[in-house]
Amino acid sequence: MDKIKLTTERCKGCYLCIANCKPQALSISDEVNAKGVKVIQVDQEKCVQCGACYSMCPDRVIEIL
């Protein structure tokens, strides 16, 4: 079961979520969105649902499930 859901088309590539993810569950993927930005990906196994990424994202890319 997924712990967080990503709406990657909103991502603008600031990567504040990655910088603030203590368990290092987020990383940059090879996927590029319509804005031309390499979007983030999540390792659901590493995610502890702390909400740090959600709090830092200015574009509401991340949803905690």
N, CA, C and O atoms as a DFTB+ gen file, in Angstrom:
260 C
 N C O
     1  1       0.830      -1.187       0.000
     2  2       0.000       0.000       0.000
     3  2       0.879       1.257       0.000
     4  3       1.844       1.352       0.758
     5  1       0.535       2.205      -0.849
     6  2       1.297       3.445      -0.920
     7  2       1.100       4.286       0.336
     8  3       0.014       4.321       0.914
     9  1       2.170       4.960       0.747
    10  2       2.131       5.832       1.914
    11  2       1.931       7.286       1.527
    12  3       1.309       8.056       2.259
    13  1       2.471       7.659       0.354
    14  2       2.230       8.997      -0.170
    15  2       1.924       8.913      -1.654
    16  3       2.361       7.993      -2.345
    17  1       1.164       9.890      -2.128
    18  2       0.789       9.965      -3.538
    19  2       1.401      11.234      -4.113
    20  3       1.388      12.282      -3.467
    21  1       1.938      11.141      -5.323
    22  2       2.569      12.275      -5.978
    23  2       1.733      12.720      -7.175
    24  3       1.293      11.897      -7.977
    25  1       1.523      14.017      -7.286
    26  2       0.893      14.612      -8.463
    27  2       2.015      15.353      -9.195
    28  3       2.164      16.568      -9.066
    29  1       2.794      14.597      -9.960
    30  2       4.050      15.098     -10.514
    31  2       3.873      16.192     -11.555
    32  3       4.818      16.937     -11.817
    33  1       2.693      16.315     -12.159
    34  2       2.509      17.383     -13.143
    35  2       2.556      18.774     -12.495
    36  3       2.713      19.774     -13.195
    37  1       2.422      18.842     -11.180
    38  2       2.521      20.117     -10.462
    39  2       3.962      20.480     -10.092
    40  3       4.240      21.632      -9.756
    41  1       4.865      19.525     -10.150
    42  2       6.241      19.718      -9.691
    43  2       6.976      20.738     -10.549
    44  3       6.950      20.669     -11.777
    45  1       7.638      21.694      -9.880
    46  2       8.424      22.705     -10.597
    47  2       9.921      22.511     -10.387
    48  3      10.725      23.313     -10.864
    49  1      10.298      21.453      -9.677
    50  2      11.704      21.109      -9.537
    51  2      12.462      21.865      -8.466
    52  3      13.676      22.030      -8.587
    53  1      11.802      22.325      -7.437
    54  2      12.526      23.007      -6.352
    55  2      13.239      21.999      -5.452
    56  3      14.259      22.314      -4.839
    57  1      12.696      20.798      -5.380
    58  2      13.263      19.677      -4.626
    59  2      13.426      19.948      -3.130
    60  3      14.272      19.338      -2.476
    61  1      12.617      20.861      -2.588
    62  2      12.611      21.091      -1.140
    63  2      12.178      19.829      -0.401
    64  3      12.637      19.566       0.711
    65  1      11.302      19.059      -1.014
    66  2      10.837      17.811      -0.404
    67  2      11.999      16.840      -0.201
    68  3      12.122      16.223       0.857
    69  1      12.845      16.709      -1.215
    70  2      13.993      15.806      -1.134
    71  2      14.969      16.283      -0.064
    72  3      15.477      15.485       0.724
    73  1      15.225      17.571      -0.040
    74  2      16.172      18.142       0.922
    75  2      15.717      17.953       2.372
    76  3      16.546      17.919       3.281
    77  1      14.408      17.829       2.589
    78  2      13.871      17.722       3.947
    79  2      13.402      16.323       4.324
    80  3      12.817      16.137       5.391
    81  1      13.648      15.346       3.472
    82  2      13.230      13.961       3.746
    83  2      14.333      13.232       4.508
    84  3      15.311      12.778       3.915
    85  1      14.168      13.122       5.824
    86  2      15.192      12.488       6.654
    87  2      15.409      11.006       6.324
    88  3      16.556      10.559       6.326
    89  1      14.351      10.223       6.041
    90  2      14.594       8.811       5.686
    91  2      15.094       8.613       4.252
    92  3      15.322       7.482       3.822
    93  1      15.264       9.718       3.514
    94  2      15.744       9.667       2.135
    95  2      14.863       8.786       1.252
    96  3      15.351       7.985       0.455
    97  1      13.559       8.957       1.416
    98  2      12.594       8.188       0.633
    99  2      12.290       8.833      -0.715
   100  3      11.706       8.194      -1.589
   101  1      12.682      10.094      -0.891
   102  2      12.419      10.799      -2.137
   103  2      13.700      11.005      -2.923
   104  3      14.777      11.187      -2.354
   105  1      13.562      10.972      -4.250
   106  2      14.698      11.208      -5.130
   107  2      14.183      11.767      -6.451
   108  3      12.978      11.790      -6.700
   109  1      15.105      12.213      -7.290
   110  2      14.752      12.724      -8.609
   111  2      14.666      11.539      -9.567
   112  3      15.560      10.694      -9.620
   113  1      13.577      11.499     -10.318
   114  2      13.396      10.408     -11.281
   115  2      13.891      10.831     -12.658
   116  3      14.328      11.967     -12.840
   117  1      13.825       9.940     -13.606
   118  2      14.167      10.254     -14.987
   119  2      12.955      10.790     -15.744
   120  3      13.084      11.249     -16.879
   121  1      11.770      10.734     -15.113
   122  2      10.532      11.211     -15.733
   123  2      10.538      12.743     -15.800
   124  3      10.931      13.416     -14.848
   125  1      10.103      13.271     -16.925
   126  2      10.014      14.712     -17.119
   127  2       8.540      15.075     -17.313
   128  3       7.846      14.457     -18.120
   129  1       8.067      16.082     -16.570
   130  2       6.665      16.482     -16.707
   131  2       6.492      17.476     -17.861
   132  3       7.457      17.790     -18.558
   133  1       5.273      17.967     -18.062
   134  2       4.962      18.884     -19.163
   135  2       5.706      20.215     -19.044
   136  3       5.865      20.928     -20.034
   137  1       6.159      20.546     -17.841
   138  2       6.924      21.789     -17.623
   139  2       8.395      21.609     -17.988
   140  3       9.164      22.571     -17.979
   141  1       8.785      20.368     -18.310
   142  2      10.177      20.084     -18.649
   143  2      11.044      19.833     -17.431
   144  3      12.270      19.924     -17.505
   145  1      10.412      19.516     -16.310
   146  2      11.105      19.320     -15.038
   147  2      11.238      17.835     -14.741
   148  3      10.285      17.073     -14.902
   149  1      12.433      17.428     -14.303
   150  2      12.592      16.063     -13.798
   151  2      11.863      16.012     -12.463
   152  3      12.185      16.765     -11.544
   153  1      10.893      15.133     -12.361
   154  2      10.036      15.069     -11.184
   155  2      10.594      14.123     -10.124
   156  3      11.561      13.398     -10.360
   157  1       9.971      14.149      -8.967
   158  2      10.414      13.307      -7.857
   159  2       9.767      11.928      -7.938
   160  3       8.764      11.726      -8.622
   161  1      10.370      10.996      -7.224
   162  2       9.809       9.659      -7.052
   163  2       9.964       9.285      -5.597
   164  3      10.795       9.850      -4.885
   165  1       9.156       8.323      -5.152
   166  2       9.183       7.932      -3.744
   167  2       9.492       6.448      -3.623
   168  3       9.002       5.631      -4.402
   169  1      10.310       6.115      -2.637
   170  2      10.542       4.730      -2.247
   171  2       9.582       4.480      -1.087
   172  3       9.858       4.862       0.051
   173  1       8.473       3.846      -1.378
   174  2       7.418       3.641      -0.378
   175  2       7.909       2.841       0.834
   176  3       7.376       2.991       1.933
   177  1       8.911       2.002       0.636
   178  2       9.458       1.201       1.739
   179  2      10.197       2.064       2.759
   180  3      10.161       1.775       3.955
   181  1      10.864       3.117       2.295
   182  2      11.618       3.992       3.187
   183  2      10.739       5.052       3.857
   184  3      11.090       5.568       4.918
   185  1       9.609       5.373       3.244
   186  2       8.741       6.447       3.739
   187  2       8.149       6.096       5.110
   188  3       7.637       4.997       5.320
   189  1       8.233       7.062       6.037
   190  2       7.674       6.878       7.386
   191  2       6.482       7.805       7.624
   192  3       6.020       7.940       8.757
   193  1       5.986       8.438       6.571
   194  2       4.831       9.333       6.627
   195  2       4.984      10.438       7.668
   196  3       4.035      10.759       8.383
   197  1       6.176      11.014       7.751
   198  2       6.422      12.073       8.738
   199  2       5.797      13.397       8.335
   200  3       5.525      14.240       9.189
   201  1       5.563      13.591       7.032
   202  2       4.930      14.810       6.550
   203  2       5.869      15.954       6.250
   204  3       5.411      17.028       5.862
   205  1       7.169      15.767       6.414
   206  2       8.125      16.845       6.137
   207  2       8.061      17.277       4.678
   208  3       8.106      18.472       4.387
   209  1       7.957      16.335       3.768
   210  2       7.888      16.656       2.343
   211  2       6.606      17.419       2.026
   212  3       6.622      18.388       1.266
   213  1       5.518      16.984       2.601
   214  2       4.219      17.631       2.410
   215  2       4.259      19.079       2.889
   216  3       3.754      19.976       2.215
   217  1       4.851      19.297       4.037
   218  2       4.940      20.642       4.618
   219  2       5.810      21.575       3.791
   220  3       5.538      22.774       3.732
   221  1       6.836      21.059       3.159
   222  2       7.791      21.886       2.427
   223  2       7.383      22.176       0.983
   224  3       7.852      23.154       0.401
   225  1       6.532      21.358       0.404
   226  2       6.184      21.495      -1.011
   227  2       5.250      22.685      -1.243
   228  3       4.124      22.694      -0.745
   229  1       5.717      23.700      -2.005
   230  2       4.881      24.865      -2.253
   231  2       3.807      24.624      -3.327
   232  3       2.930      25.464      -3.530
   233  1       3.880      23.495      -4.000
   234  2       2.979      23.236      -5.139
   235  2       1.997      22.095      -4.925
   236  3       1.338      21.658      -5.868
   237  1       1.894      21.615      -3.709
   238  2       0.937      20.549      -3.348
   239  2       1.096      19.303      -4.235
   240  3       0.113      18.725      -4.699
   241  1       2.355      18.908      -4.456
   242  2       2.643      17.713      -5.251
   243  2       2.383      16.452      -4.426
   244  3       2.033      15.406      -4.975
   245  1       2.554      16.555      -3.113
   246  2       2.557      15.387      -2.230
   247  2       1.291      15.308      -1.403
   248  3       0.822      16.306      -0.856
   249  1       0.750      14.111      -1.323
   250  2      -0.429      13.843      -0.491
   251  2      -0.097      12.651       0.410
   252  3       0.292      11.589      -0.076
   253  1      -0.251      12.832       1.715
   254  2      -0.031      11.741       2.660
   255  2      -1.304      10.900       2.717
   256  3      -2.395      11.429       2.931
   257  1      -1.163       9.601       2.528
   258  2      -2.342       8.719       2.528
   259  2      -2.581       8.096       3.877
   260  3      -3.530       7.331       4.045
